[in-house]
Each structure stands twice: as C-alpha cells, then as structure tokens.
Amino acid sequence: MKKLIPTIVVLTLTALFQSCFAQDTESYSKVANKLIELINAADYSGIENLFNKDMSEALPLDKSTEFFTGLTSHCGKLQKLDQPKRSVEETMFPVHCERGLLDMTLALDAQNKIAGLYFKPHVDTSKPAPKKHVTELSFPFKGKWLIVWGGDTIELNHHHDVPAQKFAFDIVGVDEKNETHRGDGSKNEDYFCFGREILAPADGVVVEAIDGVRDNTPGSMNSYCLVGNCVVIEHRTNEFSVLAHFQRGSVAVKAGDQVKRGQLLGKCGNSGNSSEPHLHYHLQHSAIFQDALGIKCGFNKVVLVSDGTAKANYSPVKGDIINAE
C-alpha cells in the first residue's frame, strides 16, 4: 500500500533550520518584510535570492514558485507583520493576510540569508480547544476501514504538528483480505473505498460544503485546493467535524443544512491534497481552519478486526482495522 501524504496540511513548508545566535530582531524584521514584499509581488526569483545555499537546494525555484503561488491563492495578500517572538534558533512573526492569520517562522544564517522557513496556521492560545468533546461520535461510514494515520505522536500521525489536525485520521477502505486496492492501484476505481458512502458522525448543521474539485490520479496531489471536496459540520459550540477528499459531484449537502447522525454526506474520493482515495476526518474547535485547534475524539460502536472486540469511546491509532456498525 502506498504511504499517504498528510492531508489538509494548510500552507506548511519546512526546510533546513540552522543556528542564528548572532542575528538581532532588526535583522529578522528587515528580511521578513522583504520576503513579504516579494511574495506579494510574485517575485519568486527575488525570494530565491534571500535563501542561503542549503535552503535553495531544499526549495529550488520551481518548488518555491508552486508553494508561494498556493500560499497567496489560499490566504490572499500578506498585509502586515506583528512583533516577532524570538527563540534561540528562530524567530516567529504573526502574519495578517486577506483571509486569515498565519505564523511565519524564520531562521537566518550568519550572513542574514534565510536558512529555514515555516508557515502554519496561527494558534490563539487565549482560546484553548476543549480537552474532551461532548458530542457522541460515530464512525462516518459502514464496513471495514484501515487507519493509515492516527494517534497522538508524529510517528503515528503525520498531521500531528498541524494545530487543527493534531488528532486527525486518514482512513482507507479494505476488502475481506484487508487489501486497500486491486491491481496496480493506478486508477481511483482500483481502490475499494472510492465511491463508498460517507456518513454524518453526529447531528449538526453544515457550515461548509465544497464540491466540484476534480479527483486526482493516484500519486498526484492538488496543493491548490488542499481539502478538496469537503464537508464541515457544527455539532455544538466549539465542536466541528471536518470530512475531506470527497469524490467530485458526490457531496449531498449544502451549507445551512441540518443533518442527522448516519445521514449521507457524499462519497469517498481522491480530491485535494490526497495521493489516493481515502477519508480525512478530524474534530476541531472552530469552523475556521487557520484558527482552529484539534480535539482528540473517541468513537462509539466500533469493532477492532484484530481481536473482534467491540469498543466504545475509542480513538483509533495507525494500523487499526475498524468495523463500523
């Protein structure tokens, strides 16, 4: 089975971080403001000139162009920087954008060249996520599925460093032999979960419904529409389910709809930042992706295929095969 690349990773780029003991706040602010100016001007060659050798090798012009194009497409113009927060090896600037707030972390080398760069959704620690959800959740499908990513560590869950997706799951359907696809897996139709029904995990109100994003060819991902076809459901204050990568044209609800547990939302697909058909699911404390924090969730009425035990309020981990009622 192919390894799934983490989904819905919102505007995140990592490169080589090096020590920056000699740099002061003024140096960082100068480079950060120049970087923002070049991003807004779509001057990608100019951005490359700010990188040191290692950074340029880690992020050559073709890749940086793709990344920064996606950044501005998703967030709009980068409008201003707040005061930086320093640590020994890097400096973080909150960045106000047309459509949200990001945290931009910089590391500079001794020549004030960019040695590391990292964008992620801004985390507002003044409004922490609930430690435990109140809504009773059911797995959003029937039949047998494999947890590809899930758990409380980066080793188990490649979403773990993204605040909203800290406890997210990537889930693929399997057959009676626990295989994920037939043949060589080169077509979406090879995958047993492609086209399977995705169901509402609990009652709620749809606050976001996206449809019309094409399904990828397996192995190719759409970085410009990260969630692909997606449904977001508000179950109660501070509890929102995010279900992503639906098959194009299959989303059966719209924003404002009241939904009931087990109601059809759409069909499993391969749209957005997805390398093969699967469902991405997580629970977050806000409807706004870039402002949200993840909530660890447990599901009722599931059976672990490994030993046949029924579980209630169970939070699965990577490698579990689940039978959902």
C-alpha positions in Angstrom: 0.0 0.0 0.0 1.3 3.5 -0.8 2.0 5.8 2.1 -0.5 8.6 2.2 1.0 12.1 2.4 -0.6 14.0 5.2 -3.8 15.8 4.1 -5.2 19.2 4.7 -1.7 20.5 5.8 -2.5 24.2 5.5 0.3 26.2 3.9 3.2 24.4 5.6 6.7 24.4 4.3 9.7 23.0 6.2 13.3 23.4 5.2 16.7 23.3 6.9 16.9 25.2 10.2 20.3 26.4 11.3 21.5 28.3 14.4 21.0 32.0 14.4 22.7 33.2 17.6 24.2 36.4 16.0 21.1 37.8 14.4 19.1 40.5 16.2 15.4 41.4 15.9 16.1 44.2 13.5 17.8 41.9 11.0 15.0 39.4 11.2 12.4 42.1 10.7 14.2 43.5 7.7 14.4 40.1 6.0 10.8 39.2 6.9 9.4 42.4 5.5 11.4 42.0 2.3 10.2 38.4 2.0 6.5 39.6 2.4 7.1 42.3 -0.2 8.5 39.7 -2.7 5.7 37.2 -2.1 3.0 39.8 -2.7 4.8 40.9 -5.9 5.1 37.3 -7.1 8.8 37.8 -7.5 9.9 34.2 -6.9 13.4 34.7 -8.2 13.8 37.6 -5.7 12.7 35.2 -3.0 15.3 32.7 -4.0 18.0 35.4 -3.7 17.1 35.7 0.0 17.8 32.0 0.6 21.2 30.5 1.5 22.7 27.6 -0.4 21.2 24.9 1.7 17.8 26.5 1.6 17.9 26.9 -2.2 18.8 23.3 -2.6 15.9 22.2 -0.3 13.5 24.6 -2.1 14.6 25.3 -5.7 12.8 27.9 -7.8 10.2 25.6 -9.3 9.1 24.3 -5.9 9.2 27.7 -4.2 7.1 29.2 -7.0 4.5 26.4 -6.6 4.4 26.9 -2.8 4.2 30.7 -2.7 1.6 30.7 -5.5 -0.5 28.3 -3.4 0.1 30.5 -0.3 -1.3 33.6 -1.9 -4.1 31.8 -3.6 -5.3 30.4 -0.3 -4.6 33.4 2.0 -4.6 36.4 -0.4 -2.1 39.2 0.1 0.1 39.2 3.1 -0.8 42.5 4.7 1.4 43.1 7.8 3.6 41.5 10.4 3.1 41.7 14.1 6.0 42.0 16.5 8.2 38.9 16.4 8.7 36.3 19.1 12.3 35.1 19.4 13.9 31.9 20.4 17.5 30.7 20.4 17.4 29.3 16.9 14.5 31.1 15.1 12.0 34.0 15.1 8.2 33.8 14.6 6.1 36.6 13.1 2.3 36.5 13.1 1.3 37.5 9.6 -2.0 39.2 8.8 -3.4 38.1 5.5 -6.5 39.0 3.5 -8.1 35.7 4.5 -6.7 34.8 7.9 -3.7 34.9 10.2 -0.5 32.8 9.8 2.6 32.2 11.9 5.8 32.6 9.8 9.0 31.3 11.4 12.4 32.3 10.1 15.9 31.1 10.7 18.8 33.2 9.4 22.4 32.2 8.9 25.4 34.4 9.8 25.0 36.3 6.5 21.4 37.1 7.2 20.3 34.6 4.5 17.2 32.6 5.1 18.2 29.1 6.3 14.7 28.0 7.4 11.2 29.0 6.7 7.9 27.6 8.1 4.3 28.8 7.6 1.5 27.4 9.7 -2.0 28.4 10.9 -1.9 30.9 13.7 -2.6 29.4 17.1 -4.6 31.6 19.5 -3.7 30.1 22.9 -6.1 32.5 24.6 -9.0 30.3 23.3 -7.9 26.7 24.0 -9.7 23.8 22.5 -11.9 21.7 24.7 -9.9 18.8 26.3 -12.8 16.5 25.7 -15.7 16.5 23.2 -19.3 16.3 24.4 -20.9 15.1 21.2 -21.2 11.3 20.9 -19.5 10.5 17.6 -20.0 7.5 15.3 -17.5 6.5 12.6 -18.6 8.2 9.4 -19.0 5.1 7.3 -20.1 1.5 7.4 -18.0 -1.6 6.7 -14.3 -2.2 7.2 -11.6 0.5 7.1 -7.9 0.8 7.9 -6.4 3.7 9.9 -3.4 4.8 7.9 -2.6 7.8 10.1 -3.9 8.3 13.6 -2.6 8.7 17.1 -1.0 11.2 19.5 2.5 11.3 18.1 4.2 12.4 14.9 5.3 8.8 14.3 1.7 7.6 14.3 0.1 10.7 12.8 1.8 12.9 10.2 -0.9 15.5 10.9 0.2 16.0 14.5 2.2 19.2 14.0 -0.7 21.0 12.4 -2.8 22.6 15.2 -6.2 21.9 13.7 -5.3 18.3 12.7 -3.4 17.3 15.8 -5.7 14.3 16.3 -6.7 13.8 12.7 -7.2 10.4 10.9 -6.6 9.3 7.3 -8.8 6.2 6.7 -8.9 3.9 3.7 -11.4 1.1 2.9 -10.3 -2.5 2.8 -11.7 -5.7 1.4 -12.2 -9.1 3.1 -8.4 -9.7 2.7 -7.6 -6.3 4.3 -6.2 -5.1 0.9 -6.8 -1.4 0.0 -6.9 -1.8 -3.8 -7.0 -4.2 -6.6 -4.4 -4.4 -9.4 -1.6 -1.8 -9.5 -3.7 1.0 -7.9 -3.1 3.3 -10.8 -6.8 4.3 -11.1 -9.2 5.6 -8.4 -11.6 2.8 -9.3 -8.9 0.3 -8.1 -9.4 1.4 -4.5 -12.1 -0.3 -2.5 -13.1 2.9 -0.7 -13.5 5.0 -3.9 -17.2 5.8 -4.1 -18.2 4.3 -0.8 -20.7 6.3 1.3 -19.5 8.8 3.9 -22.0 9.5 6.7 -22.5 12.2 9.3 -20.8 11.3 12.5 -23.4 13.1 14.6 -26.3 15.5 14.4 -25.4 19.1 13.4 -25.5 21.9 11.0 -23.4 22.0 7.8 -21.3 25.2 7.9 -19.1 24.4 4.8 -19.8 22.2 1.8 -17.3 22.2 -1.1 -17.9 20.2 -4.3 -16.7 20.3 -7.9 -13.0 19.8 -7.2 -11.6 17.1 -9.6 -10.4 13.8 -8.3 -6.6 13.3 -8.6 -4.9 10.4 -10.4 -3.4 8.3 -7.6 0.1 9.5 -6.8 -0.7 13.1 -7.9 -2.0 15.7 -5.4 -3.7 19.1 -5.7 -1.9 21.5 -3.5 -4.1 24.5 -4.6 -7.3 23.1 -3.0 -6.0 21.3 0.0 -9.2 19.9 1.5 -10.7 19.1 -2.0 -14.4 18.4 -1.7 -15.2 18.8 1.9 -18.0 19.0 4.5 -17.7 20.8 7.9 -20.4 20.1 10.5 -21.0 22.1 13.6 -22.3 19.7 16.3 -22.3 22.3 19.2 -20.2 25.3 20.3 -16.5 24.5 19.8 -17.1 21.1 18.1 -16.8 20.9 14.4 -16.3 17.8 12.3 -14.1 18.1 9.2 -14.5 15.4 6.5 -12.4 15.9 3.3 -11.4 14.5 -0.1 -14.9 13.6 -1.3 -15.5 12.3 -4.8 -16.3 15.2 -7.2 -20.0 15.7 -7.6 -21.0 13.4 -4.7 -21.5 15.9 -1.9 -25.1 15.6 -0.9 -25.5 18.5 1.5 -25.0 22.3 1.4 -24.2 25.0 4.0 -27.1 25.6 6.3 -28.5 22.1 6.1 -29.4 20.3 9.3 -28.0 16.7 9.3 -28.7 13.7 11.4 -26.2 11.0 12.5 -25.8 8.5 9.8 -27.1 10.8 7.0 -25.3 10.5 3.7 -22.9 13.4 3.2 -21.2 12.2 -0.1 -18.9 9.5 -1.4 -15.2 8.8 -0.6 -12.9 10.3 -3.2 -9.4 11.5 -4.0 -9.7 15.3 -4.3 -7.4 17.9 -2.9 -4.1 17.2 -1.2 -4.6 13.5 -1.4 -2.4 10.8 -3.0 -5.0 8.1 -3.1 -8.7 7.6 -2.3 -9.4 8.0 1.4 -11.3 9.9 4.0 -9.7 12.5 6.2 -11.5 13.2 9.4 -10.8 15.4 12.4 -12.6 17.3 15.1 -11.7 21.0 15.7 -12.9 23.8 18.0 -13.6 26.4 15.3 -15.2 26.5 11.8 -12.2 28.4 10.5 -9.3 26.1 9.5 -6.5 28.6 10.1 -7.8 29.5 13.6 -8.8 26.0 14.8 -7.3 23.7 17.3 -7.8 19.9 17.1 -9.8 17.9 19.7 -9.0 14.3 20.4 -12.1 12.3 19.6 -13.4 8.8 20.5 -16.0 6.9 18.5 -18.7 4.6 19.7 -19.8 1.3 18.3 -16.7 0.1 16.6 -15.1 -3.4 16.4 -11.4 -4.0 16.1 -10.8 -6.6 13.5 -7.6 -7.8 15.0 -9.3 -9.4 18.0 -13.0 -8.8 17.4 -13.5 -6.7 20.5 -16.2 -4.0 20.5 -15.1 -0.6 21.6 -16.9 2.5 22.9 -15.4 6.0 23.0 -12.4 4.5 21.2 -9.7 6.7 19.5 -8.0 4.5 16.9 -4.4 4.5 16.0 -2.3 3.9 12.9 -2.7 0.3 11.8 -6.1 -0.4 13.3 -8.7 -2.0 11.1 -12.1 -0.9 12.2 -15.5 -2.5 11.5 -18.2 0.2 12.0 -21.8 -0.6 12.7 
